[in-house]
Amino acid sequence: MADDASAEFHDFFDRHHAELARLAHLLTGEAAAADDLAADALVALWDRWDRVRAAEHPVAYARGVVANMARGRARAAVRERHRIALFWSRRGDRTEGPDLAAVLDVRQALARLPFRKRACVVLRHAFDLSEKDTALALGISVGTVKSQTSRGMAELERLLDGRTSLELAGRGER
């Protein structure tokens, strides 16, 4: 019995590791960490393999684990940036306002979206999942997927249009 479970898990790993790593990469924006995050998620799945393999949608379960781990990683990064900002805020040389010269690409724009919007946009558009499959992966309703995807896409358009406007203004066009 244990050999059957092991063989099933190895097959699941072979079929889905690359997809889970891509999902992790798009959710975190960190190529180097994506493989580790996918591997950590698969280790967590192995620990609960009996429950996972009995699930109606094991891949959706796996995507949910990756999404939750990515969310935890994002929260940890925010806490770390906050600690660094607190440290540097004690210094006297402050800069006011955002750095308008920064170039904004799609990954940077995605990174600026709140996690749930980013996850919905990535799963719907980068992974071409249906609203139902996205809802299953994130453990939310289909209606929430629809609204978060719509709002996320609108925000991405706004962020990317802002970049285009800045580039055109810098060249004296408009």
Secondary structure, DSSP 8 states (H G I E B T S, - for coil): -HHHHHHHHHHHHHHHHHHHHHHHHHHH--HHHHHHHHHHHHHHHHHTHHHHHHSS-HHHHHHHHHHHHHHHHHHHHHHHHHHHHHHHHTSS----S--TT----HHHHHHHS-HHHHHHHIIIIIS---HHHHHHHHT--HHHHHHHHHHHHHHHHHHHHHHHHHHHHHTT--
